[in-house]
Amino acid sequence: MKFSQLQVLLTFSTVFFINTVSAGFFNPRSQGLQITKACTRSLTAVAKFCTTADTAKCVCKNIDYAGSYIYCILDHADNETAKKQSIAIVDKLCPAYGFDEAKFNAIYENATSYLVNTSTIAKFNKTKIISYPVYYSVPIYDTYYEVMQNFFNSYHLSFYYGGALTAFFPVIFLFGGILHWFSVFFPQKTSSIRGMLQKSKIVRLTQKHVTIPSLFNGSHAAPAPVTGGHYPTRLHSIFMGMWSFAWLILQCTDYRDHVPGNPYLPTKTEYLTRLIADRTGIIATFLIPLVFVLSGRNSLFIIWTGWKQSTFYAYHKLVARACVLGSLVHCIMYVVFTILDGSYTTYKVEAFWKWGIVAVIVSWVIFFQALPKLRTQHYEIFYAFHFILALFFLIGTWIHLKERSFNVYVYIVVGFWGLDRLLRCVRMLYFGVKTAKVTAVHDEVLRISIPRRKNWPVYPGAYGYVYFMRPNLFWQSHPFSIVGSEDGQHLNFYVKAKTGATGAMLEYAKSQKGNTAEVKVMFEGPYGSQHTLDHYDDLLFFSSGNGIPGVYPYLMNVLKTPQNQARTIKLYWIIQRMETVDWFKDELLALQNYSNVETIVYVTRDSPASSVDLPFKETAEKGESTVDEVTNSVDVSEQSSTETLTNVEFRYERPDVEELCRSELTNVGASDVAVVSCGHGAICDTLRRTVADISGIKTSGRLDYIEEFQAW
Ligand SMILES: Cc1cc2nc3c(=O)[nH]c(=O)nc-3n(C[C@H](O)[C@H](O)[C@H](O)COP(=O)(O)OP(=O)(O)OC[C@H]3O[C@@H](n4cnc5c(N)ncnc54)[C@H](O)[C@@H]3O)c2cc1C
């Protein structure tokens, strides 16, 4: 069994273990627990056996109390299980006293001959310590037992509900993974099954309305206009909706009736606030491990399902928000409850109470700092704080849960989180520190070329995180799609410079001779899974700007197989300026060898006349480095791109992406076709909508939409 398979197995078993075993482990609904608690109450209400200091362990040392107590227990433990549970509880309380069944029976036998009914004693003072066994109060026992039953029923169910909510997503992932691996191991079979299914109207409509489009047809790849977030696809939205609905219902359901007039939880408000406090707290605790598992770069669910990291981040955000909201309700309800029952001043000074509040406050700070608009403003600052705050949250939660032995959940988190971080380090160390050539290939694009170890895996769909070992940047890691160099010796990245690390690297490269800087880097990867494209008749690749590295490796991988060289393949690349072509010229030239590949480049802001081959125009004009220097450094041909790239059709206009995609898909008729995209969010969203729409009318042949673009 491979290491990765073992990891997947371990993850699934751990999650199911947490869910099923912990519900049994924390088993407050046990009859034994309820009997022992009711016996304690019904005895302490009628007599006193020990000093206040000794009360908690009175049963261990005081034979009169032990006799009264065990009599009460055996009077009610009407089955073997309840009896065993009760003995175990007493034994746990008094580990040095050897409470077992024989001792229980002996104490019971001894006590029955001496039991006294305190109500028959004139002027009996129940606050004075006595030295004989007594009968418990039956009415108090009955009331308390009923209260306990109702209370613990809800309490206990909280564990099962927490377990069910935690298991929900792994179950979905389990099925997602089965489908994924079936298509990996049996691509031909998958293709023919999918082709067959496409004939069914229900399947076509499901593709059109459920599996391909995003929720409300909103921005999936591009940030949404108001919130800045990303709408999940409808299929994932359905899973998320079902889970959210279940989460809400399970917070509010199965609370048994209040027992009126009981002295322990006397009012309905007290009773309900306590139950809600426990329910929301327990469910939130269950969700914490899931929140962390879903956030990992090395999440084993990603390997299993082959889904994108961005999909898992969407799940992570949903579960985390539910957890944060649940914790707040838990906190408010406990404050209200303790105020009502008068214990607030006692609790508020306790460490577990204070740290619980710290954890809730920190979780809300995390909630706000992770809102899309704030997150994307300064992503790396967000990321560093997110990490530190999550650590604080865990510490607070650990101290809060320690008192009640629930901190096993925190250990699980530490295990998963630690493993993810460890694997990240292992990946980086395995790659080692390398000297990268960082070249400013034009005024806003960098080419990063890192020497690669021979057996280091490069595959289509792979991306990884680059750490620039510069004093101001080493703590950041930025994801880029990997393009393997032709000679197999380098990993190349084509990076659009933004305002953060990439912008700083561009400036640095520009300041160096030949616009090329030699920079020590570390690299963490490869991540991402590969889609199989071998079984499509037609392949349509759409990319724009710096999205080209996301689709190009797929294209080259398909062309490696001789049979695929008969397939119809079209590559559309939308760029603003002609000079953009220059940094990807070698790769475009490589396509010249394949007559079945049609490459069309849309240049939206240049006309044919302005298409001079002048890479990195701006710097050259400023005279900071000569055109020759730049040209040599990036190895660009002296001829103009349009002349050299005879295999490429240049169109100087802004394409109507929807129209383009529609006409392409109309032309393919009954063949199996995949549309693969990577580029600007808005373009990807248009393609998604269009493919979804057409999949509803394509009656034969398979139609799939594969989006390589990821945003979070
Ligand atoms: C899987 C994946 C593959 C990518 N491949 C490429 C590629 O091949 N070429 C390319 O030009 N760009 C690629 N990107 C985008 C690239 O990672 C960001 O543009 C880059 O990290 C911006 O760095 P910055 O500090 O200059 O950004 P800033 O100017 O600080 O921010 C610009 C934008 O980039 C996002 N961003 C910043 N840092 C990160 C980060 N560490 N992780 C995710 N998003 C971040 C911010 O949220 C913001 O929206 C890819 C992104 C992902 C998720």
The ligand as an SDF file (V2000), in Angstrom:
LIG
                    3D

 53 58  0  0  0  0  0  0  0  0999 V2000
   -3.3820   27.5260   -7.4910 C   0  0  0  0  0  0  0  0  0  0  0  0
   -2.9270   28.8780   -7.9630 C   0  0  0  0  0  0  0  0  0  0  0  0
   -2.0680   28.9670   -9.0500 C   0  0  0  0  0  0  0  0  0  0  0  0
   -1.6320   30.2290   -9.4930 C   0  0  0  0  0  0  0  0  0  0  0  0
   -0.8100   30.3060  -10.5850 N   0  0  0  0  0  0  0  0  0  0  0  0
   -0.4040   31.5180  -11.0310 C   0  0  0  0  0  0  0  0  0  0  0  0
    0.4620   31.6310  -12.1780 C   0  0  0  0  0  0  0  0  0  0  0  0
    0.8700   30.6400  -12.7690 O   0  0  0  0  0  0  0  0  0  0  0  0
    0.8140   32.8760  -12.5710 N   0  0  0  0  0  0  0  0  0  0  0  0
    0.3780   34.0130  -11.9240 C   0  0  0  0  0  0  0  0  0  0  0  0
    0.7250   35.1040  -12.3400 O   0  0  0  0  0  0  0  0  0  0  0  0
   -0.4270   33.9240  -10.8420 N   0  0  0  0  0  0  0  0  0  0  0  0
   -0.8270   32.7250  -10.3730 C   0  0  0  0  0  0  0  0  0  0  0  0
   -1.6400   32.6480   -9.2600 N   0  0  0  0  0  0  0  0  0  0  0  0
   -1.9730   33.8880   -8.5320 C   0  0  0  0  0  0  0  0  0  0  0  0
   -0.7760   34.2680   -7.6390 C   0  0  0  0  0  0  0  0  0  0  0  0
   -0.5710   33.3040   -6.6420 O   0  0  0  0  0  0  0  0  0  0  0  0
   -0.9870   35.6110   -6.9640 C   0  0  0  0  0  0  0  0  0  0  0  0
   -1.2040   36.5590   -7.9530 O   0  0  0  0  0  0  0  0  0  0  0  0
    0.2310   35.9950   -6.1580 C   0  0  0  0  0  0  0  0  0  0  0  0
    0.3390   35.1910   -5.0150 O   0  0  0  0  0  0  0  0  0  0  0  0
    0.1330   37.4440   -5.7860 C   0  0  0  0  0  0  0  0  0  0  0  0
    1.1900   37.7710   -4.9120 O   0  0  0  0  0  0  0  0  0  0  0  0
    1.3590   39.2770   -4.3850 P   0  0  0  0  0  0  0  0  0  0  0  0
    1.9480   39.2410   -3.0090 O   0  0  0  0  0  0  0  0  0  0  0  0
    2.1210   40.0760   -5.3690 O   0  0  0  0  0  0  0  0  0  0  0  0
   -0.1560   39.7010   -4.3560 O   0  0  0  0  0  0  0  0  0  0  0  0
   -0.9400   40.9450   -3.7620 P   0  0  0  0  0  0  0  0  0  0  0  0
   -0.7620   42.1370   -4.6270 O   0  0  0  0  0  0  0  0  0  0  0  0
   -0.6510   41.0810   -2.3090 O   0  0  0  0  0  0  0  0  0  0  0  0
   -2.4270   40.3860   -3.9340 O   0  0  0  0  0  0  0  0  0  0  0  0
   -3.0000   40.2180   -5.2170 C   0  0  0  0  0  0  0  0  0  0  0  0
   -4.0120   39.0880   -5.1900 C   0  0  0  0  0  0  0  0  0  0  0  0
   -3.3350   37.8270   -5.0480 O   0  0  0  0  0  0  0  0  0  0  0  0
   -3.9010   37.0800   -3.9760 C   0  0  0  0  0  0  0  0  0  0  0  0
   -2.8140   36.4290   -3.2400 N   0  0  0  0  0  0  0  0  0  0  0  0
   -1.7470   37.0260   -2.6910 C   0  0  0  0  0  0  0  0  0  0  0  0
   -0.9660   36.1160   -2.0790 N   0  0  0  0  0  0  0  0  0  0  0  0
   -1.5770   34.9250   -2.2430 C   0  0  0  0  0  0  0  0  0  0  0  0
   -1.2810   33.6060   -1.8120 C   0  0  0  0  0  0  0  0  0  0  0  0
   -0.2010   33.3310   -1.0880 N   0  0  0  0  0  0  0  0  0  0  0  0
   -2.1430   32.6130   -2.1260 N   0  0  0  0  0  0  0  0  0  0  0  0
   -3.2450   32.8770   -2.8500 C   0  0  0  0  0  0  0  0  0  0  0  0
   -3.5760   34.0990   -3.2960 N   0  0  0  0  0  0  0  0  0  0  0  0
   -2.7590   35.1160   -2.9880 C   0  0  0  0  0  0  0  0  0  0  0  0
   -4.5740   38.1140   -3.0790 C   0  0  0  0  0  0  0  0  0  0  0  0
   -5.6740   37.5590   -2.4160 O   0  0  0  0  0  0  0  0  0  0  0  0
   -5.0170   39.1810   -4.0450 C   0  0  0  0  0  0  0  0  0  0  0  0
   -6.2840   38.8700   -4.5640 O   0  0  0  0  0  0  0  0  0  0  0  0
   -2.0730   31.4090   -8.8220 C   0  0  0  0  0  0  0  0  0  0  0  0
   -2.9320   31.3050   -7.7200 C   0  0  0  0  0  0  0  0  0  0  0  0
   -3.3570   30.0630   -7.2960 C   0  0  0  0  0  0  0  0  0  0  0  0
   -4.2780   29.9800   -6.1240 C   0  0  0  0  0  0  0  0  0  0  0  0
  1  2  1  0
  2  3  1  0
  2 52  2  0
  3  4  2  0
  4  5  1  0
  4 50  1  0
  5  6  2  0
  6  7  1  0
  6 13  1  0
  7  8  2  0
  7  9  1  0
  9 10  1  0
 10 11  2  0
 10 12  1  0
 12 13  2  0
 13 14  1  0
 14 15  1  0
 14 50  1  0
 15 16  1  0
 16 17  1  0
 16 18  1  0
 18 19  1  0
 18 20  1  0
 20 21  1  0
 20 22  1  0
 22 23  1  0
 23 24  1  0
 24 25  2  0
 24 26  1  0
 24 27  1  0
 27 28  1  0
 28 29  2  0
 28 30  1  0
 28 31  1  0
 31 32  1  0
 32 33  1  0
 33 34  1  0
 33 48  1  0
 34 35  1  0
 35 36  1  0
 35 46  1  0
 36 37  1  0
 36 45  1  0
 37 38  2  0
 38 39  1  0
 39 40  1  0
 39 45  2  0
 40 41  1  0
 40 42  2  0
 42 43  1  0
 43 44  2  0
 44 45  1  0
 46 47  1  0
 46 48  1  0
 48 49  1  0
 50 51  2  0
 51 52  1  0
 52 53  1  0
M  END
$$$$
